[in-house]
Amino acid sequence: MTNFSDMLLKAKKVQEQMKEVQENIKKIEVEGTAGGNLVKVVLKGDYEMKSIILSPNAKNEKHEIINDLIIAAHNDAKEKLKKKTSEELLKATGVSNFPLDFKLPF
C-alpha cells in the first residue's frame, strides 16, 4: 500500500507543478512580426491577443496586404508562444510535449 500512497503523492506534486506552470505561462507575452516589422502582434500566454501595432509605413500598403501581414504576424507570434510554452514545460517537468490542460482523475 505504501507504493500506491507514494504514487498518489507524486501525482499530486506533478499536478501542483502544472498549476504553477500554467500560471507562469499566462504571464508570458510574445511579439510576432511580418513585412519587415510593418505589423506586430502581441499575444499573451493564453493566446489572447493583446495588441496589433501597425508602423506608419504600413498605411501606404493596400488593405489586402495589411490583412495578410496581420495574419502572418499572428502566426509568427503563435509559433513563438508554442516554443516558449514548451520551454516552460520542459523546465518544470522535464517533458516538452506535456499537455497544458493535464488533470489528474482525483
Helices and strands as residue ranges (DSSP letters): H 2-26, E 29-34, E 39-44, E 49-54, G 56-60, H 63-93
